[in-house]
Amino acid sequence: MGKLTGNVAIITGATSGIGKATALLFAEEGAHVVITGRRAELGQRLENEIRASGARCVFVEADHAQAGDCARVVERTLAEFGRVDILFNNAGIVTSGTAETTSEEIWNETLAINVTAVWRMSKLVLPHMRNQGKGVIVNNGSDWSVVAGRDAFPYIMSKGAVAMMTKSMALDFARENIRVNAVCPGDTFVDRWIEKGYFEDSDPVTIERAMKESGEYIPMGRFGRPEEIAQAVLFLASDDSSFVTGHLLLVDGGNTAQ
Ligand SMILES: NC(=O)c1ccc[n+]([C@@H]2O[C@H](COP(=O)([O-])OP(=O)(O)OC[C@H]3O[C@@H](n4cnc5c(N)ncnc54)[C@H](OP(=O)(O)O)[C@@H]3O)[C@@H](O)[C@H]2O)c1
């Protein structure tokens, strides 16, 4: 028996990074998974990989900035599996700038994906969780949900909002056996960092050296791995955390302890 056997889980933004690692882990733990994202090829590939392992999986191409796409994801989940036990609000974008340099466009885009989509997806699944008598929502925050940093004003604003959405929802639905928590990762190495050109080249040796050097500021001396964040999400999504709600679980190698 896996920790999530028979549970139906929606994981938003599972085409790469933390969402992908979580989808693979949830499937391994017996969940039926619905995965979303805009990059259809990557989503389809992951769907095939999970199905090949023997688990049930559906990829729904969706842009979570669009209300209609959020609704479609939940409709498809119910059509396919008839219930939804777990929602991992993971889809997110990283944006930079200060209060002075942030444009209206970046502000709106950051809010739409990192904040509004979290609320919309939660609003859509809550009635079903209530009818089932049980449900779990895990939001993906950040270490920047609890401390600030420089030149990432729109992102930090959005992840701060995720922290308070988590606590607020946890209180409102606690008596209905719906738990709401957030995983708050510190810097976690994902493929997107290579795509964004954070490293000189994509040679694994160069990346490993750069990772070691630039991860020095973290007490544990390195960046996190998506699989390590996924384990924390599994804890919050499973009955292992049955008395935990309204919690922000920092998974940051000690970064916010300094
Ligand atoms: N990596 C870190 O250091 C770190 C630290 C703290 C928090 N986080 C949080 O972790 C979450 C996942 O990020 P990641 O680091 O794993 O990076 P990632 O690989 O870029 O993953 C982001 C995921 O979100 C999806 N997404 C973004 N915008 C979307 C939209 N409009 N509609 C649907 N899906 C969308 C992306 O899919 P498509 O591109 O296919 O749409 C992708 O699957 C984010 O919320 C991020 O803020 C990451």
The ligand as a Gaussian input file, in Angstrom:
#p B3LYP/6-31G(d) Opt

LIG

0 1
 N       12.867000      26.176000      -7.828000
 C       12.913000      26.983000      -6.765000
 O       13.997000      27.415000      -6.315000
 C       11.634000      27.373000      -6.057000
 C       11.755000      27.963000      -4.779000
 C       10.583000      28.330000      -4.115000
 C        9.358000      28.119000      -4.706000
 N        9.277000      27.570000      -5.935000
 C        7.943000      27.398000      -6.535000
 O        7.806000      26.110000      -7.047000
 C        6.787000      26.105000      -8.065000
 C        7.292000      25.292000      -9.242000
 O        8.404000      25.918000      -9.828000
 P        9.714000      25.121000     -10.269000
 O       10.840000      25.685000      -9.511000
 O        9.479000      23.670000     -10.241000
 O        9.918000      25.675000     -11.764000
 P        9.375000      25.191000     -13.171000
 O       10.073000      23.946000     -13.583000
 O        9.462000      26.385000     -14.020000
 O        7.866000      24.804000     -12.913000
 C        6.810000      25.715000     -12.998000
 C        5.588000      24.949000     -13.461000
 O        4.489000      25.858000     -13.457000
 C        3.853000      25.787000     -14.709000
 N        3.222000      27.046000     -15.040000
 C        3.755000      28.293000     -15.014000
 N        2.865000      29.183000     -15.455000
 C        1.742000      28.487000     -15.753000
 C        0.480000      28.840000     -16.279000
 N        0.143000      30.101000     -16.591000
 N       -0.432000      27.856000     -16.471000
 C       -0.120000      26.571000     -16.193000
 N        1.049000      26.180000     -15.703000
 C        1.974000      27.131000     -15.499000
 C        4.936000      25.397000     -15.697000
 O        4.338000      24.708000     -16.795000
 P        4.275000      25.289000     -18.303000
 O        5.483000      26.126000     -18.517000
 O        4.223000      24.032000     -19.110000
 O        2.997000      26.046000     -18.355000
 C        5.772000      24.435000     -14.874000
 O        5.259000      23.123000     -14.975000
 C        6.502000      27.572000      -8.363000
 O        5.306000      27.972000      -7.733000
 C        7.694000      28.299000      -7.738000
 O        7.387000      29.598000      -7.351000
 C       10.393000      27.187000      -6.629000

